[in-house]
Amino acid sequence: MSLVDIASLPLMRRPVDLKPLWNGLFGTKLNTALTLLTLAFLAWIVPPLLRWLVLDAIWTGTAQDCAAASGACWAFVTAKMRFILFAFYPQDLQWRPLAALLLLLGLLAVTAQPRFWRRELLIAWPLGVGLAWALLSGALTGSPVASNQWGGLPVTLLVWAVCFGLSVPLAVLLALARRSKMGGLRTLSVLFIELMRGTPMVAILYVAMLILPMAIPGGQFLDKTLRAIVMISLFWSAYVAEVVRAGLQAIPHGQEEAAKALGLGYWRTMQLIVLPQALRKVIPGLVNLAIGFLLATSLLAVIGILDLLNAARASTTDPKWLGFYDEAYLVVAVIYFVFCFGGSRYSRWLERRLGAVRN
């Protein structure tokens, strides 16, 4: 049974039981003491934080108004929000990165629904990414914008989605190669995985900037964002491959032998029997890697790509709004939290959805 067939089964609902929560908080003397200490810590830290965030905050005004107050300067966020989201992209053309951002979010939302897991989705992603790239570059609407002016959330989401999307199929092939009975193929896979996992991502990004251009035939120019996507995809595939391999090893070998006895070839056995079960088992691990990779996109700043975090940091260098780092980083933290917490909850939902066949 494939993942699509499993996902189509109804999800069984269970009644909410608060007893485990109560036992976890007050079930033992130690748990009770830890709960009371936590409540005391929250009572000590929450009131001044709430005062800084809301009660004493400046919601409108200038930097001088904020300097005279003791609370957060949300007026800075209002003034610099567009820069935080879109960086140096021309202000009169910022509808383009907004459209690209909405397009990528729409693709992610559709991909998250198991009922859309069809071959058409494999076609929609290259088309959607190409359209997003064309919007950012201005290839469709005229007035081209150089990639060094791109930045903020659209670039972060574009690099993350494309790199993770490319790394997963590469990782599956690497994991299968590492378990292969062909010694040469297995050795090459091990060498690639260990080399990538043993190299810092910063070094990979420098390779994308300095060495990869020299490897391109004829010295053809390749955009730095594309170079980063190529190298990051290869880098991430090594990490995803180990997670996929763990799922493959969790499948009893007898299932492959039974498939071979039924006349199924190697690739059909992997496609219909082994991989659907293996990928279902490693959903938490894959989501954990995806969240870590999203946060790792902040390293793009070392090669001059202004991601969301570094766009927020650059917004604080405006002479009119100097020094409001706390507010800028807090906004970015909220955006990252929404994506990461949403991904975590989606992981739990999908794990229950695909595990419904076992209930």
BAKOLKE-689050 format. One line per field, with one value per residue (C-alpha): x, y, z; residue in one letter. Coordinates in steps of 0.05 Angstrom, whole numbers, plus 5000, padded with zeros to 4 digits. Example, Ala and Ser with C-alpha at 12.3 -4.5 7.8 and 13.67 -1.06 7.14 Angstrom:
2
xx = c(5246,5273)
yy = c(4910,4979)
zz = c(5156,5143)
r = c(a,s)
***
This chain:
359
xx = c(5000,5030,5033,4975,4931,4948,4935,4866,4843,4800,4837,4811,4799,4815,4786,4830,4859,4887,4910,4980,4989,4969,5015,5071,5062,5043,5050,5111,5144,5200,5150,5110,5173,5196,5126,5124,5195,5175,5112,5154,5204,5148,5118,5186,5201,5133,5109,5171,5171,5098,5111,5168,5129,5061,5050,5110,5119,5118,5071,5076,5125,5198,5264,5268,5201,5227,5292,5253,5212,5231,5190,5196,5197,5144,5145,5212,5180,5124,5175,5223,5178,5181,5256,5259,5215,5243,5311,5339,5288,5262,5203,5158,5168,5160,5095,5140,5174,5106,5076,5135,5128,5053,5066,5117,5072,5015,5059,5079,5007,4985,5044,5026,4959,4966,4906,4949,5007,5004,5051,5023,5054,5123,5109,5078,5141,5191,5140,5124,5198,5213,5156,5179,5249,5222,5181,5241,5287,5234,5239,5164,5147,5207,5250,5301,5327,5396,5400,5444,5382,5341,5333,5288,5235,5224,5297,5300,5239,5261,5330,5303,5246,5287,5347,5306,5263,5325,5362,5307,5308,5384,5385,5341,5389,5448,5416,5400,5471,5500,5460,5477,5514,5557,5622,5644,5576,5572,5642,5628,5564,5599,5655,5606,5562,5620,5656,5595,5576,5648,5650,5621,5565,5604,5659,5607,5582,5653,5662,5599,5627,5700,5710,5645,5652,5719,5688,5635,5655,5675,5674,5600,5569,5523,5483,5509,5440,5439,5510,5489,5427,5469,5521,5471,5427,5487,5507,5437,5427,5483,5446,5378,5409,5428,5357,5328,5378,5355,5284,5307,5342,5279,5242,5248,5289,5237,5191,5242,5250,5174,5170,5226,5188,5127,5168,5177,5242,5288,5260,5188,5200,5231,5175,5115,5138,5202,5206,5133,5144,5214,5195,5134,5179,5227,5177,5198,5271,5258,5218,5272,5323,5277,5270,5346,5358,5310,5348,5415,5396,5420,5491,5477,5500,5573,5568,5529,5457,5413,5366,5311,5355,5409,5358,5331,5401,5414,5350,5380,5437,5390,5415,5344,5332,5398,5403,5335,5363,5316,5254,5283,5307,5242,5202,5247,5242,5167,5169,5218,5175,5112,5146,5182,5123,5077,5124,5128,5052,5045,5095,5052,4989,5021,5050,4981,4951,4999,4997,4921,4928,4958,4899)
yy = c(5000,5067,5131,5160,5100,5104,5179,5169,5128,5164,5191,5162,5213,5197,5231,5280,5252,5304,5254,5245,5321,5325,5268,5301,5366,5342,5266,5263,5309,5325,5342,5386,5423,5434,5459,5508,5533,5543,5582,5625,5639,5658,5704,5738,5747,5756,5822,5863,5830,5846,5918,5925,5892,5925,5974,6019,6007,6061,6041,6104,6160,6172,6145,6204,6184,6114,6138,6176,6115,6052,6002,5969,6012,5980,6044,6019,5954,5991,6035,5979,5919,5921,5923,5864,5824,5845,5877,5921,5901,5966,5990,6005,5933,5897,5865,5817,5785,5786,5747,5699,5690,5675,5627,5588,5587,5562,5506,5486,5486,5442,5395,5387,5356,5281,5282,5323,5274,5259,5263,5331,5358,5339,5383,5440,5450,5463,5508,5545,5555,5578,5628,5654,5663,5699,5745,5762,5774,5813,5766,5767,5839,5878,5923,5869,5867,5839,5782,5823,5864,5804,5788,5777,5723,5706,5688,5649,5609,5599,5573,5529,5498,5485,5457,5412,5390,5371,5339,5288,5249,5253,5228,5168,5148,5157,5116,5060,5063,5058,4994,4967,4901,4935,4951,5008,5043,5034,5062,5124,5136,5130,5176,5229,5226,5228,5283,5328,5314,5328,5396,5459,5492,5557,5521,5493,5563,5588,5530,5553,5624,5611,5541,5523,5579,5552,5483,5510,5495,5556,5602,5614,5660,5627,5669,5664,5643,5585,5566,5566,5524,5472,5464,5468,5414,5367,5385,5373,5309,5276,5290,5269,5205,5180,5192,5155,5098,5091,5082,5030,4990,4989,4950,4874,4842,4788,4837,4846,4771,4762,4814,4779,4713,4747,4768,4841,4873,4915,4983,4962,4931,4996,5039,4998,4964,4989,5064,5081,5046,5074,5146,5141,5118,5177,5233,5264,5261,5292,5349,5360,5367,5413,5459,5459,5473,5531,5563,5548,5593,5651,5629,5654,5722,5699,5699,5763,5735,5776,5727,5744,5748,5790,5836,5849,5864,5910,5948,5970,6007,6060,6126,6145,6081,6061,6008,5975,5905,5874,5892,5870,5803,5792,5801,5751,5703,5704,5690,5632,5606,5605,5564,5517,5506,5497,5446,5409,5405,5385,5329,5301,5306,5272,5217,5202,5207,5158,5113,5106,5040,5010,5030)
zz = c(5000,4978,5019,4979,4994,5068,5070,5041,5101,5154,5214,5280,5336,5408,5469,5504,5569,5617,5669,5638,5639,5713,5731,5693,5731,5801,5799,5844,5895,5846,5790,5838,5860,5788,5769,5827,5811,5738,5758,5805,5749,5702,5754,5761,5687,5653,5684,5664,5596,5586,5608,5557,5501,5510,5567,5558,5483,5429,5373,5330,5325,5310,5336,5384,5414,5424,5455,5507,5527,5565,5525,5457,5395,5350,5309,5282,5260,5225,5188,5169,5160,5085,5087,5135,5089,5021,5036,4980,4928,4895,4935,4876,4851,4916,4892,4855,4915,4950,4893,4893,4968,4963,4905,4946,5007,4964,4936,5006,5030,4972,4981,5055,5036,5022,4974,4926,4925,4851,4792,4775,4838,4812,4752,4792,4834,4778,4744,4809,4827,4756,4759,4827,4799,4738,4783,4826,4766,4726,4666,4657,4673,4649,4694,4712,4783,4797,4847,4894,4908,4927,5000,5060,5068,4994,4984,5049,5031,4958,4976,5032,4992,4929,4966,5011,4952,4912,4970,4987,4921,4920,4992,4974,4919,4965,5020,4971,4943,5013,5025,4956,4946,4893,4929,4885,4887,4963,4973,4931,4969,5036,5015,4990,5052,5101,5063,5062,5134,5156,5121,5152,5113,5111,5074,5025,5012,4998,4950,4915,4908,4893,4865,4830,4778,4757,4746,4697,4625,4585,4645,4637,4689,4740,4789,4860,4886,4837,4857,4930,4914,4878,4934,4991,4959,4954,5026,5055,5016,5057,5122,5095,5067,5136,5161,5102,5112,5184,5158,5107,5160,5202,5148,5158,5103,5096,5060,5004,4999,4995,4940,4902,4909,4878,4818,4834,4813,4857,4838,4842,4910,4934,4904,4927,4991,5024,5013,5032,5100,5110,5095,5141,5198,5190,5184,5252,5231,5163,5194,5246,5190,5151,5210,5222,5148,5150,5207,5172,5114,5156,5136,5065,5089,5085,5008,5003,5000,5046,5079,5129,5191,5158,5126,5196,5221,5162,5178,5244,5208,5180,5209,5225,5265,5296,5350,5352,5349,5400,5361,5294,5320,5357,5293,5257,5316,5311,5236,5246,5304,5261,5207,5255,5303,5244,5214,5280,5288,5215,5227,5284,5242,5182,5225,5253,5184,5152,5213,5212,5176,5239,5284)
r = c(m,s,l,v,d,i,a,s,l,p,l,m,r,r,p,v,d,l,k,p,l,w,n,g,l,f,g,t,k,l,n,t,a,l,t,l,l,t,l,a,f,l,a,w,i,v,p,p,l,l,r,w,l,v,l,d,a,i,w,t,g,t,a,q,d,c,a,a,a,s,g,a,c,w,a,f,v,t,a,k,m,r,f,i,l,f,a,f,y,p,q,d,l,q,w,r,p,l,a,a,l,l,l,l,l,g,l,l,a,v,t,a,q,p,r,f,w,r,r,e,l,l,i,a,w,p,l,g,v,g,l,a,w,a,l,l,s,g,a,l,t,g,s,p,v,a,s,n,q,w,g,g,l,p,v,t,l,l,v,w,a,v,c,f,g,l,s,v,p,l,a,v,l,l,a,l,a,r,r,s,k,m,g,g,l,r,t,l,s,v,l,f,i,e,l,m,r,g,t,p,m,v,a,i,l,y,v,a,m,l,i,l,p,m,a,i,p,g,g,q,f,l,d,k,t,l,r,a,i,v,m,i,s,l,f,w,s,a,y,v,a,e,v,v,r,a,g,l,q,a,i,p,h,g,q,e,e,a,a,k,a,l,g,l,g,y,w,r,t,m,q,l,i,v,l,p,q,a,l,r,k,v,i,p,g,l,v,n,l,a,i,g,f,l,l,a,t,s,l,l,a,v,i,g,i,l,d,l,l,n,a,a,r,a,s,t,t,d,p,k,w,l,g,f,y,d,e,a,y,l,v,v,a,v,i,y,f,v,f,c,f,g,g,s,r,y,s,r,w,l,e,r,r,l,g,a,v,r,n)
***
